[in-house]
Amino acid sequence: VYYGQFLNGLKHGLGVELAYNDEIKYKGEFNDGRKTGKFYVEKPTEKYIGYLENGLYQGEGRLTTPDYVY
């Protein structure tokens, strides 16, 4: 599920993408349909604030994990 801006039918600009099966939330700057820019990523086992390049952690960012994982 995606909520946000589009350009020419592609995710572009600020948006939120929810991947329910993987329980992942991406909130940030999409570019031509790709997760590229500054993002907040929330997963069951970690949280990340920083930059993504084509959906991968890239450059400066902060990754935190809980002391325990279920």
C-alpha positions in Angstrom: 0.0 0.0 0.0 1.3 3.5 -0.9 0.1 6.9 0.2 1.8 9.9 -1.3 2.8 11.8 -4.4 3.0 10.5 -8.0 4.6 11.8 -11.2 3.8 10.1 -14.5 2.3 7.1 -12.7 5.4 6.5 -10.5 5.9 7.1 -6.8 7.7 10.4 -6.7 8.0 12.9 -3.9 7.0 12.4 -0.3 5.2 9.2 0.5 4.6 6.3 2.8 4.8 2.6 1.7 3.5 -0.2 3.9 4.6 -3.7 3.2 2.1 -5.7 5.3 3.5 -9.2 4.7 7.0 -8.1 5.9 5.7 -5.6 8.5 7.8 -2.8 7.1 7.0 0.9 6.9 8.9 3.2 4.6 8.4 6.9 5.0 10.4 9.3 2.8 11.3 10.7 -0.5 10.6 8.5 -3.5 12.2 9.2 -6.9 10.9 7.8 -10.1 9.3 4.8 -8.3 12.4 4.0 -6.3 13.1 4.4 -2.6 16.0 6.9 -3.1 16.5 9.8 -0.6 16.0 10.4 3.1 13.8 7.8 4.8 12.5 6.5 8.1 12.3 2.7 7.9 10.5 0.7 10.6 10.8 -3.1 10.8 9.8 -5.5 13.6 13.5 -5.9 14.6 15.0 -2.5 13.7 14.4 1.2 13.0 16.5 3.3 10.6 16.6 7.0 9.9 18.9 8.0 7.0 19.4 7.7 3.3 18.4 4.9 0.9 19.7 4.3 -2.6 17.3 2.1 -4.6 15.8 0.7 -1.3 19.2 -0.1 0.4 20.7 1.7 3.3 23.3 4.1 2.0 25.5 6.8 3.5 24.8 8.4 6.8 22.0 7.0 9.0 21.1 5.7 12.4 20.1 2.1 12.9 18.6 1.0 16.2 17.5 -2.4 17.4 15.7 -3.5 20.5 17.6 -5.3 23.3 15.5 -8.4 22.6 13.7 -9.8 19.6 10.7 -12.0 19.8 
